[in-house]
Amino acid sequence: MSEEWVGLILLPIMGNAGEHVTAVVLSVKDKLDLAIDVTVGSSIQTALFITPYVHPLICFVSVGQVS
């Protein structure tokens, strides 16, 4: 496995595994409101953490590609 794949794919999946399991268990127990809250909270947390890093990366990568 390449370091990029581990860092970009595997670590985020493993890092959020607890939240994913919690959402599935809550939905099985018919606590859908709480399951949706956990899922939405996890998504917002991920988006707020990733966005500041992705934007400069995109600007750096696309410098030579803009015409």
Backbone torsions as a table, in degrees:
resi	resn	phi	psi	omega
1	MET	NA	138.6	178.7
2	SER	-79.3	156.6	179.5
3	GLU	-64.4	-34.9	179.6
4	GLU	-64.7	-42.5	-179.9
5	TRP	-64.8	-42.0	179.0
6	VAL	-63.3	-44.5	-176.6
7	GLY	-72.6	-36.3	-175.2
8	LEU	-94.0	-25.7	-175.6
9	ILE	-112.9	-55.8	-171.4
10	LEU	-70.3	-47.2	-178.2
11	LEU	-62.0	-45.5	177.5
12	PRO	-62.8	-36.5	178.6
13	ILE	-65.6	-45.8	-179.7
14	MET	-68.8	-33.3	179.5
15	GLY	-66.7	-33.2	-179.3
16	ASN	-98.5	7.5	-176.9
17	ALA	-59.5	-39.6	179.2
18	GLY	-62.2	-41.6	179.1
19	GLU	-68.7	-37.7	178.5
20	HIS	-65.1	-44.9	179.1
21	VAL	-62.6	-43.0	179.1
22	THR	-60.3	-44.0	179.9
23	ALA	-63.7	-40.6	179.7
24	VAL	-67.6	-44.7	-179.7
25	VAL	-62.3	-42.6	179.4
26	LEU	-65.5	-37.4	179.4
27	SER	-70.1	-33.7	176.5
28	VAL	-66.4	-33.6	179.7
29	LYS	-84.4	13.2	179.7
30	ASP	60.4	33.1	173.3
31	LYS	-108.5	64.2	-172.2
32	LEU	-66.6	-34.3	179.0
33	ASP	-61.4	-44.7	179.7
34	LEU	-69.0	-37.2	177.7
35	ALA	-63.1	-41.6	178.1
36	ILE	-66.9	-39.3	177.1
37	ASP	-60.3	-43.5	178.7
38	VAL	-63.6	-43.8	-178.3
39	THR	-66.0	-45.9	-179.8
40	VAL	-66.1	-41.6	178.2
41	GLY	-61.2	-41.7	178.2
42	SER	-64.5	-42.0	179.9
43	SER	-65.1	-42.9	179.3
44	ILE	-65.7	-43.1	178.9
45	GLN	-60.2	-44.3	179.2
46	THR	-64.4	-44.6	-179.5
47	ALA	-63.2	-42.5	-179.3
48	LEU	-69.2	-28.8	179.0
49	PHE	-79.8	-39.1	-173.3
50	ILE	-80.4	-37.1	-172.8
51	THR	-54.7	-46.0	-179.7
52	PRO	-63.8	-22.3	179.7
53	TYR	-90.5	-31.6	-176.6
54	VAL	-74.8	-39.9	-176.9
55	HIS	-59.3	-52.6	177.5
56	PRO	-62.9	-33.4	178.5
57	LEU	-63.6	-43.4	179.0
58	ILE	-64.3	-41.9	178.4
59	CYS	-63.3	-39.3	-179.7
60	PHE	-68.3	-42.9	-176.4
61	VAL	-71.7	-36.5	-173.1
62	SER	-92.7	10.5	-177.8
63	VAL	-60.1	-44.8	-178.3
64	GLY	-83.3	-7.8	-174.3
65	GLN	-96.6	-14.3	-179.1
66	VAL	-78.6	130.5	-178.9
67	SER	-111.7	NA	NA
